[in-house]
Amino acid sequence: MKLDENIKILCTELKLSTVPEQYHTLSSTASKEEWTYAQFLNEVLQIEVNNRLVNSKKTLTKFAGFPSIKTLDEFDYNFTVGVNSKQINELASLQFIKRNENIILLGQSGVGKTHLAIALAYKAVQNRYKVKFTTTQELLANAVAAKRDKKYDNFLKSVLNPSVLIIDEIGYFNMSKEESNHFFQIISKRYEKGSTILISNLVFSKWKQVFGGDKIVTTAILDRVLHHSHIINIQGDSYRLKEKKEMGQLGLDLFKNNDNSTENIEKN
C-alpha cells in the first residue's frame, strides 16, 4: 500500500480531516527549514486543532439562529442613554455565563437591546458556548406544540441545552394562562442552571399584563429572573427611525420625546 493512501486511511480512522490535505505542504516546509520530528508533529496537530475550532464556531453560530450577526464594536454608546460601557465590557468577559446569571434588557423598540444581546451571545459563541436565540412567540409556539404532541419533557430538557438562551420580544403580546405557565416552566427550568437574556419593551411594573394579569405567576417569574441578574434599561430614540430621519423620510415630530424613560413611552 502506498504511503499516501495509508496516511489517508489512518487519518480517517482518527477522524483527522485537515491533516490529509495539509501534510504534503507541511512536510515540504519541514524539510526546507529542517524541523525536528517534534516540531513537525506539533505543526500537524496544531493545524488540525485550528480547523476544528473554525468549524466548531461555524456550527455553534448556525445553531444559535441569530437573525443577524452583531458585535459590540458596532454598538453606538453615544446614541443611547443607560448603557454603561464598563458594565458591557464586564459582561463581555462572559463570567455571567459561568455564574449562570441573567441579563435583562429594557427599552423601547429600536434602541439597541437586541443588538447588545446578540453581540454578547456572539462573543460567547466565539468562546465555544452553545447559544440559542428565539422570540417569545416562537418559544411559546414550540411549548404548546410539544405539550400537544406529548413531548413536553423533551422540550423542557432542550430548554437547558444552550448555555445562553435569548428570549426576545417580551411584551409584544399578552399571553394566555397556558402560555404564561409555559413561560414560567422555561424560566424555572433554567434557574441557576443557565444564563438567560430577556429583551422587553416594558418596565417590570407592566409585566403583569403580559402574563395574563396573573400576579402570582408574574411574581414567580420575576423572582427567578432577577435573583442573579444584570439589568440594562436603555433610553433614547430608535436607531432605525434615526436612519430614516437622516435620510429625510420621516417628519421631525415623530422624534420629539420630552421624557426618554421607558415608562413614559409605554403610556403613549
RAJOCOR-V227398 format. One line per field, one symbol per residue. ss: DSSP state (a for helix, b for strand, c for the rest). Layout:
ss = ???
This chain:
ss = ccaaaaaaaaaaacccccaaaaaaaaaaaaaaacccaaaaaaaaaaaaaaaaaaaaaaaaaaaacccccccaaaccccccbcccaaaaaaacccaaaacccbbbbbccccccaaaaaaaaaaaaaaccccbbbbbaaaaaaaaaaaaacccaaaaaaaaccccbbbbbbbccccccaaaaaaaaaaaaaaccccbbbbbbcccaaaaaaaccccaaaaaaaaaaaaacbbbbbcbcccaaaaaaaacccccaaaaccccccaaaaaac
